[in-house]
Amino acid sequence: MRLQLRTCVAALGLVLMGGAPAMAFDCAKAGTPMEKAICADPVAKASDDAMESAFNTLRAGLSGPQKQAALDDQRAWLKQRNENCGKEKTPASCAADSNGARTGVLTARPESGPGPKSRLIPYFVRQTGSRDKVDVDVQLYKFADPATPGERLLNARADETAAKIDLKKDEPDDRSWSHEENWSISYASPDFISIWSTGYDYSGGAHGGASGTGIHVDLRTGRIVAFSDLFDAKAHAEIDKRCVKQIKAEKVERGAGDDADDPDLAKKVSEIVKDLANWSFKEQQASVYFGQYSVGPYAEGVYGCDLPINDLNKLSKVPLPPR
């Protein structure tokens, strides 16, 4: 499972051929309902071919454990795509959308920005859960040939993240424990990259926990960009004001209007805002993430505060997003 981020594609030759790379399947031999749906739709078939080409290109350049990890991840993704899209009224359309998203992962395509100077590639960690093992589904990014301090810093962050994953349960448990983490490239330029990490953990308790973390790297200097690098105290106060307004409105819409009158809400919002690890940046918009419990009880879930880049540029010390 991957927080709805992984969804579709036929198991095809990849599942049937074991360690062999995935190849575009022959529609003359289509046998499963998903294969037939894809072959009957030119857009879905084109997206499927493009996705498989991207996978083959990526895996051809990998070696060691990552070569097998990429294959394992692709197999799992294909299986989930089939299951999810098979339930849709228009499975071919679902497949086309899912293939496009998967191609973006395999080619490390930024969601916005001109893109980095050096090539990024996905980095996979996957383990099937058992009574003793945690079900692990992690997808990060690394630079294939890091050349700058910032590129090396991002790679080190990915290595550190992978090393901290708990692969074993604290004690044997028949329940399925899980650890999921997915990095998306919100914005990338030759000088700056903004990664948004989405996670979910369940370790046998009453419920699992979702998380979101921003990683913002100055690729030239090799520094993690901090809130104080971008905004002064006056700007902080203005951003707080805008986010409090948005969160109050959202609480009312969710039926939590009484909680919107929390006298400590402004203070809670300010604490979140001043930590850039709660931010994500795109070309036209930045967002502040308020996780579970941060501004309300668990049942309320998470909140977000969206801030147009044009407005932030009137408040920031430097042009946003950095280029």
Kinemage of the C-alpha trace (Angstrom):
@kinemage 1
@onewidth
@group {chain A} dominant
@subgroup {mainchain}
@vectorlist {calphas} color= white
{ca met a 1} P 0.000 0.000 0.000
{ca arg a 2} L 1.295 3.513 -0.632
{ca leu a 3} L -1.192 6.183 0.521
{ca gln a 4} L -3.026 6.008 -2.774
{ca leu a 5} L 0.131 7.025 -4.589
{ca arg a 6} L 0.723 3.670 -6.249
{ca thr a 7} L -2.099 2.424 -8.361
{ca cys a 8} L -2.057 0.500 -11.677
{ca val a 9} L -0.636 -1.768 -14.808
{ca ala a 10} L -0.795 -5.347 -16.038
{ca ala a 11} L 1.601 -7.855 -14.500
{ca leu a 12} L 2.550 -8.839 -18.030
{ca gly a 13} L 5.908 -10.397 -18.780
{ca leu a 14} L 7.411 -8.823 -15.656
{ca val a 15} L 5.492 -11.040 -13.270
{ca leu a 16} L 5.767 -14.111 -15.480
{ca met a 17} L 9.465 -13.863 -16.264
{ca gly a 18} L 10.856 -13.619 -12.742
{ca gly a 19} L 14.035 -11.567 -12.850
{ca ala a 20} L 13.609 -10.440 -16.456
{ca pro a 21} L 12.856 -6.780 -17.133
{ca ala a 22} L 9.362 -5.703 -18.083
{ca met a 23} L 8.673 -5.494 -21.809
{ca ala a 24} L 5.675 -4.066 -23.653
{ca phe a 25} L 3.195 -6.910 -24.048
{ca asp a 26} L 1.725 -8.157 -27.297
{ca cys a 27} L -1.936 -7.224 -27.550
{ca ala a 28} L -2.503 -10.232 -29.803
{ca lys a 29} L -1.828 -12.328 -26.703
{ca ala a 30} L -3.774 -10.216 -24.207
{ca gly a 31} L -5.507 -12.559 -21.775
{ca thr a 32} L -6.451 -10.744 -18.569
{ca pro a 33} L -9.293 -8.207 -18.355
{ca met a 34} L -6.753 -5.462 -17.645
{ca glu a 35} L -4.607 -6.351 -20.645
{ca lys a 36} L -7.668 -6.357 -22.868
{ca ala a 37} L -8.834 -3.002 -21.480
{ca ile a 38} L -5.434 -1.439 -22.117
{ca cys a 39} L -5.187 -2.848 -25.628
{ca ala a 40} L -8.648 -1.559 -26.497
{ca asp a 41} L -7.667 1.989 -25.594
{ca pro a 42} L -4.860 3.636 -27.631
{ca val a 43} L -4.149 6.208 -24.915
{ca ala a 44} L -3.845 3.538 -22.231
{ca lys a 45} L -1.643 1.359 -24.444
{ca ala a 46} L 0.660 4.269 -25.307
{ca ser a 47} L 0.984 5.181 -21.633
{ca asp a 48} L 1.677 1.545 -20.756
{ca asp a 49} L 4.446 1.306 -23.367
{ca ala a 50} L 5.992 4.576 -22.170
{ca met a 51} L 5.907 3.422 -18.555
{ca glu a 52} L 7.550 0.095 -19.364
{ca ser a 53} L 10.202 1.804 -21.462
{ca ala a 54} L 10.995 4.103 -18.532
{ca phe a 55} L 11.285 1.107 -16.199
{ca asn a 56} L 13.568 -0.798 -18.557
{ca thr a 57} L 15.803 2.252 -18.992
{ca leu a 58} L 16.031 2.799 -15.242
{ca arg a 59} L 16.752 -0.823 -14.362
{ca ala a 60} L 19.367 -1.183 -17.093
{ca gly a 61} L 21.427 1.479 -15.306
{ca leu a 62} L 21.136 -0.072 -11.848
{ca ser a 63} L 23.377 -2.649 -10.232
{ca gly a 64} L 23.596 -4.624 -7.009
{ca pro a 65} L 20.640 -4.688 -4.584
{ca gln a 66} L 18.881 -1.747 -6.250
{ca lys a 67} L 18.480 -3.685 -9.496
{ca gln a 68} L 16.455 -6.334 -7.667
{ca ala a 69} L 14.731 -3.738 -5.454
{ca ala a 70} L 13.471 -1.896 -8.533
{ca leu a 71} L 12.093 -5.125 -9.959
{ca asp a 72} L 10.380 -6.044 -6.681
{ca asp a 73} L 8.862 -2.580 -6.456
{ca gln a 74} L 7.626 -2.662 -10.047
{ca arg a 75} L 6.025 -6.064 -9.535
{ca ala a 76} L 4.210 -4.857 -6.427
{ca trp a 77} L 3.119 -1.683 -8.192
{ca leu a 78} L 1.799 -3.621 -11.191
{ca lys a 79} L -0.210 -5.915 -8.928
{ca gln a 80} L -1.739 -2.965 -7.090
{ca arg a 81} L -2.529 -1.164 -10.323
{ca asn a 82} L -4.429 -4.155 -11.613
{ca glu a 83} L -6.402 -4.525 -8.394
{ca asn a 84} L -7.270 -0.837 -8.098
{ca cys a 85} L -8.047 -0.132 -11.739
{ca gly a 86} L -9.946 -3.392 -12.114
{ca lys a 87} L -12.530 -1.986 -9.700
{ca glu a 88} L -13.064 1.200 -11.708
{ca lys a 89} L -15.877 1.770 -14.199
{ca thr a 90} L -13.260 2.844 -16.763
{ca pro a 91} L -10.193 0.674 -16.066
{ca ala a 92} L -8.362 1.850 -19.186
{ca ser a 93} L -8.596 5.489 -18.114
{ca cys a 94} L -7.408 4.541 -14.633
{ca ala a 95} L -4.493 2.633 -16.155
{ca ala a 96} L -3.508 5.581 -18.349
{ca asp a 97} L -3.489 7.962 -15.379
{ca ser a 98} L -1.602 5.500 -13.201
{ca asn a 99} L 0.943 4.745 -15.914
{ca gly a 100} L 1.613 8.440 -16.320
{ca ala a 101} L 2.189 8.892 -12.588
{ca arg a 102} L 4.442 5.830 -12.464
{ca thr a 103} L 6.472 7.079 -15.415
{ca gly a 104} L 6.999 10.293 -13.461
{ca val a 105} L 8.408 8.273 -10.553
{ca leu a 106} L 10.646 6.114 -12.744
{ca thr a 107} L 12.063 9.152 -14.549
{ca ala a 108} L 12.204 11.329 -11.391
{ca arg a 109} L 10.079 13.982 -13.075
{ca pro a 110} L 9.614 17.112 -10.900
{ca glu a 111} L 6.070 18.285 -10.332
{ca ser a 112} L 7.223 21.814 -11.148
{ca gly a 113} L 10.329 23.813 -11.976
{ca pro a 114} L 12.910 23.605 -14.771
{ca gly a 115} L 14.509 20.491 -13.269
{ca pro a 116} L 17.928 19.871 -11.687
{ca lys a 117} L 21.207 19.928 -13.562
{ca ser a 118} L 22.119 16.352 -12.633
{ca arg a 119} L 20.026 13.232 -13.142
{ca leu a 120} L 17.842 11.948 -10.318
{ca ile a 121} L 16.765 8.316 -9.993
{ca pro a 122} L 14.304 6.601 -7.639
{ca tyr a 123} L 15.655 4.529 -4.753
{ca phe a 124} L 13.520 1.654 -3.457
{ca val a 125} L 13.300 -0.237 -0.170
{ca arg a 126} L 10.670 -2.967 -0.019
{ca gln a 127} L 10.004 -5.899 2.267
{ca thr a 128} L 7.012 -8.219 2.529
{ca gly a 129} L 5.666 -8.331 6.058
{ca ser a 130} L 5.326 -11.431 8.217
{ca arg a 131} L 4.745 -12.290 11.866
{ca asp a 132} L 8.247 -11.004 12.623
{ca lys a 133} L 8.823 -8.487 9.838
{ca val a 134} L 7.339 -5.089 9.056
{ca asp a 135} L 5.758 -4.584 5.637
{ca val a 136} L 8.001 -1.903 4.105
{ca asp a 137} L 7.204 0.199 1.042
{ca val a 138} L 9.628 3.086 0.597
{ca gln a 139} L 10.512 5.140 -2.471
{ca leu a 140} L 13.100 7.911 -2.232
{ca tyr a 141} L 15.269 9.777 -4.736
{ca lys a 142} L 19.033 10.086 -5.207
{ca phe a 143} L 21.310 11.765 -7.721
{ca ala a 144} L 22.854 9.167 -10.023
{ca asp a 145} L 26.205 10.979 -10.118
{ca pro a 146} L 26.202 13.687 -7.410
{ca ala a 147} L 28.468 16.571 -8.383
{ca thr a 148} L 27.620 19.401 -5.971
{ca pro a 149} L 27.492 19.673 -2.166
{ca gly a 150} L 23.698 19.828 -2.283
{ca glu a 151} L 23.393 16.765 -4.487
{ca arg a 152} L 25.633 14.834 -2.110
{ca leu a 153} L 23.582 16.087 0.845
{ca leu a 154} L 20.332 14.817 -0.669
{ca asn a 155} L 21.908 11.423 -1.310
{ca ala a 156} L 23.129 11.293 2.272
{ca arg a 157} L 19.608 12.133 3.483
{ca ala a 158} L 18.197 9.269 1.404
{ca asp a 159} L 20.812 6.854 2.770
{ca glu a 160} L 20.088 8.002 6.319
{ca thr a 161} L 16.349 7.571 5.812
{ca ala a 162} L 16.801 4.043 4.451
{ca ala a 163} L 19.166 3.082 7.271
{ca lys a 164} L 16.654 4.119 9.946
{ca ile a 165} L 13.851 1.882 8.677
{ca asp a 166} L 12.811 -0.715 11.248
{ca leu a 167} L 12.565 -3.966 9.325
{ca lys a 168} L 11.695 -6.142 12.329
{ca lys a 169} L 8.750 -5.900 14.701
{ca asp a 170} L 9.417 -5.195 18.364
{ca glu a 171} L 7.829 -8.579 19.070
{ca pro a 172} L 6.062 -11.247 16.975
{ca asp a 173} L 2.570 -10.101 16.023
{ca asp a 174} L 0.004 -11.650 13.676
{ca arg a 175} L -1.237 -8.187 12.751
{ca ser a 176} L 0.308 -6.570 9.711
{ca trp a 177} L 2.691 -3.778 10.727
{ca ser a 178} L 3.627 -1.354 7.976
{ca his a 179} L 6.054 1.445 7.184
{ca glu a 180} L 5.474 3.537 4.084
{ca glu a 181} L 7.374 6.550 2.835
{ca asn a 182} L 7.199 8.237 -0.522
{ca trp a 183} L 9.260 11.174 -1.743
{ca ser a 184} L 7.856 13.440 -4.425
{ca ile a 185} L 9.836 16.192 -6.135
{ca ser a 186} L 7.626 19.237 -5.623
{ca tyr a 187} L 10.066 21.611 -7.290
{ca ala a 188} L 13.531 21.313 -8.799
{ca ser a 189} L 15.955 23.687 -10.467
{ca pro a 190} L 19.749 23.552 -10.927
{ca asp a 191} L 20.162 25.433 -7.625
{ca phe a 192} L 17.282 24.270 -5.425
{ca ile a 193} L 15.189 21.176 -4.800
{ca ser a 194} L 12.077 20.765 -2.651
{ca ile a 195} L 11.155 17.206 -1.691
{ca trp a 196} L 7.881 16.333 0.012
{ca ser a 197} L 7.972 13.096 1.999
{ca thr a 198} L 4.632 11.419 2.757
{ca gly a 199} L 4.586 8.601 5.280
{ca tyr a 200} L 2.371 6.195 7.147
{ca asp a 201} L 3.230 3.871 10.038
{ca tyr a 202} L 1.260 1.204 11.845
{ca ser a 203} L 2.855 -0.806 14.648
{ca gly a 204} L -0.015 -2.640 16.274
{ca gly a 205} L -1.729 0.226 18.100
{ca ala a 206} L -5.268 1.535 17.925
{ca his a 207} L -4.547 3.279 14.644
{ca gly a 208} L -1.702 4.223 12.367
{ca gly a 209} L -0.139 7.622 11.913
{ca ala a 210} L 0.337 9.721 8.791
{ca ser a 211} L 3.221 12.144 8.378
{ca gly a 212} L 4.538 14.768 5.996
{ca thr a 213} L 8.005 16.320 5.873
{ca gly a 214} L 9.614 18.864 3.574
{ca ile a 215} L 13.275 18.627 2.582
{ca his a 216} L 14.572 21.783 0.928
{ca val a 217} L 18.168 21.791 -0.291
{ca asp a 218} L 20.376 24.544 -1.676
{ca leu a 219} L 22.128 22.436 -4.287
{ca arg a 220} L 25.006 24.886 -4.642
{ca thr a 221} L 26.048 25.185 -1.003
{ca gly a 222} L 24.810 21.877 0.383
{ca arg a 223} L 22.622 23.494 3.065
{ca ile a 224} L 19.139 22.599 4.224
{ca val a 225} L 17.158 25.811 3.697
{ca ala a 226} L 15.599 27.148 6.922
{ca phe a 227} L 12.600 29.414 7.503
{ca ser a 228} L 14.878 32.241 8.653
{ca asp a 229} L 16.715 32.101 5.322
{ca leu a 230} L 13.505 33.139 3.572
{ca phe a 231} L 11.387 35.178 5.981
{ca asp a 232} L 11.799 37.747 8.762
{ca ala a 233} L 9.616 38.211 11.855
{ca lys a 234} L 7.168 40.527 10.090
{ca ala a 235} L 6.648 38.019 7.301
{ca his a 236} L 6.234 35.242 9.868
{ca ala a 237} L 3.393 37.143 11.546
{ca glu a 238} L 1.625 37.729 8.225
{ca ile a 239} L 1.907 34.076 7.210
{ca asp a 240} L 0.600 33.028 10.630
{ca lys a 241} L -2.400 35.283 10.166
{ca arg a 242} L -3.249 33.807 6.763
{ca cys a 243} L -2.873 30.223 7.951
{ca val a 244} L -4.981 30.747 11.065
{ca lys a 245} L -7.746 32.149 8.862
{ca gln a 246} L -7.594 29.149 6.512
{ca ile a 247} L -7.550 26.588 9.306
{ca lys a 248} L -10.472 28.202 11.136
{ca ala a 249} L -12.517 28.156 7.953
{ca glu a 250} L -11.626 24.521 7.358
{ca lys a 251} L -12.560 23.550 10.917
{ca val a 252} L -15.995 25.112 10.460
{ca glu a 253} L -16.434 23.267 7.161
{ca arg a 254} L -15.510 19.965 8.842
{ca gly a 255} L -17.984 20.557 11.649
{ca ala a 256} L -15.291 21.359 14.206
{ca gly a 257} L -16.285 24.997 14.604
{ca asp a 258} L -16.005 24.962 18.396
{ca asp a 259} L -12.371 23.929 18.081
{ca ala a 260} L -11.756 26.926 15.810
{ca asp a 261} L -12.121 29.139 18.903
{ca asp a 262} L -9.163 27.444 20.624
{ca pro a 263} L -7.283 30.337 22.324
{ca asp a 264} L -3.979 28.569 21.642
{ca leu a 265} L -4.646 28.012 17.933
{ca ala a 266} L -2.550 30.978 16.792
{ca lys a 267} L 0.405 29.811 18.889
{ca lys a 268} L 0.116 26.254 17.553
{ca val a 269} L -0.031 27.527 13.984
{ca ser a 270} L 2.991 29.759 14.489
{ca glu a 271} L 5.100 26.864 15.789
{ca ile a 272} L 4.328 24.834 12.684
{ca val a 273} L 4.827 27.719 10.258
{ca lys a 274} L 8.312 28.602 11.489
{ca asp a 275} L 9.663 25.133 10.725
{ca leu a 276} L 10.309 24.798 6.986
{ca ala a 277} L 10.171 21.001 7.370
{ca asn a 278} L 6.379 21.520 7.381
{ca trp a 279} L 6.460 23.289 4.017
{ca ser a 280} L 6.429 22.197 0.392
{ca phe a 281} L 7.253 24.458 -2.543
{ca lys a 282} L 6.003 24.403 -6.110
{ca glu a 283} L 6.389 26.846 -8.972
{ca gln a 284} L 3.182 28.742 -8.221
{ca gln a 285} L 2.316 27.770 -4.656
{ca ala a 286} L 3.746 26.814 -1.278
{ca ser a 287} L 1.831 24.773 1.280
{ca val a 288} L 2.199 24.375 5.043
{ca tyr a 289} L 1.302 20.958 6.481
{ca phe a 290} L -0.378 20.656 9.861
{ca gly a 291} L -0.198 17.022 10.907
{ca gln a 292} L -2.443 14.988 13.182
{ca tyr a 293} L -2.747 16.495 16.683
{ca ser a 294} L -0.899 19.692 15.678
{ca val a 295} L -3.986 21.951 15.604
{ca gly a 296} L -6.737 19.559 16.653
{ca pro a 297} L -7.575 16.032 17.833
{ca tyr a 298} L -6.619 12.941 15.838
{ca ala a 299} L -10.126 12.564 14.454
{ca glu a 300} L -9.865 15.898 12.632
{ca gly a 301} L -6.956 14.611 10.567
{ca val a 302} L -4.475 16.931 8.895
{ca tyr a 303} L -4.811 20.527 7.731
{ca gly a 304} L -3.079 22.548 5.072
{ca cys a 305} L -2.415 26.205 4.390
{ca asp a 306} L -1.893 27.169 0.754
{ca leu a 307} L 0.067 30.303 -0.058
{ca pro a 308} L 0.485 31.648 -3.614
{ca ile a 309} L 4.126 32.188 -4.511
{ca asn a 310} L 3.340 35.661 -5.839
{ca asp a 311} L 2.063 36.645 -2.375
{ca leu a 312} L 5.043 35.069 -0.614
{ca asn a 313} L 7.454 36.938 -2.845
{ca lys a 314} L 6.112 40.171 -1.361
{ca leu a 315} L 7.154 38.883 2.064
{ca ser a 316} L 10.316 36.893 1.422
{ca lys a 317} L 13.967 37.958 1.625
{ca val a 318} L 14.809 36.150 -1.634
{ca pro a 319} L 12.837 35.279 -4.782
{ca leu a 320} L 10.718 32.135 -4.397
{ca pro a 321} L 11.085 29.428 -5.278
{ca pro a 322} L 14.891 29.727 -5.357
{ca arg a 323} L 16.408 29.056 -8.776
